[in-house]
Each structure stands twice: as C-alpha cells, then as structure tokens.
C-alpha cells in the first residue's frame, strides 16, 4: 500500500445520529467549565489577584470551546444558542441559580465571539 496516496476522510457527525446528545452534553460541560473558571477568576480578582493557574485553565477551556465550535458549526449552525442552552443546563445541574448561570454563559459566549471575530480577520 502506498502510504502517501492513502487518504482518510472524516465526515461530520450528523445531528440525527445517536451521538448527537453526547456531543451536546460535552458542549454543555465545556461551556460550564469555562463559566466556572470565569467565576473563579472574578472571585480571585476581588480577593487580591488572579492566579497563573486560573489564567492557564481559562485559556485551556476557551481553546477547547473554540475547537468544539469549529467542529460542530457545520452541523449545528446555531451553535451559540445550543452552547447557551447546554451550558446553562450544566451549571444549573451543579446548583448554580439560573440567572447566574445565564450571566456566566453569556460572558463565555462573548469571549468566544471575540476570538472567532479575531480569527476571521
């Protein structure tokens, strides 16, 4: 077999497959993690300063969310609405009040939108 001519074609997972709910749940967890680290950062800033560890974690989570968006946007054109819904669900499942969860998720999606905009230019 000629390894140079072999190609692998990865097809996106259609929203109708049995894996879509798992991917959506993962999205919710990633958005929730981003929101959680933002809440942690706010708390640290109010108490003297942001730690390097929190900065690093926030960068990792936002990068993961960006990668997930790049992958999912093909099959979920309204990615932001889905991310908001699943992120708020994930936070509420951890006993975060819905208004707080919504505010944190909105902040995450604003950051993501800025990154997407910067990547487009």
Phi, psi and omega in degrees: 000134178276108184292336180285332182265354179288135178235149176241127180252119178260119179266142177295151178282117179294153182294345183272358182279167179289348181273345182303314179298326178292319179294319177296320178295319177298317177303314179300319180293321179292315177298317178299320178295318177299315180296320180297319181288330174294316178299319178297317180297318178300314178299318179295319180297325179286341183246029172119340177151153182278133180276157177298322180298317180293319177300316181296316179297317181298320178297318180296316182293318179294321177297319178297319179296319178299314179298318179297319177299314180302322181286316189275337188301334180295315184263343179236080184298335177260054183305317184299317179295319178294317179298319179296312181300310182289326178293315177297318177302315182297317180291319179296328177294341177259022177067025171276129179302142185307316180296323178291316179301316180297317180297315180295316180295320176301320178297317178300314182290331174293317178298314179299318180298322178295320179294315179299317179297316179296324179291332181285337183263000000 
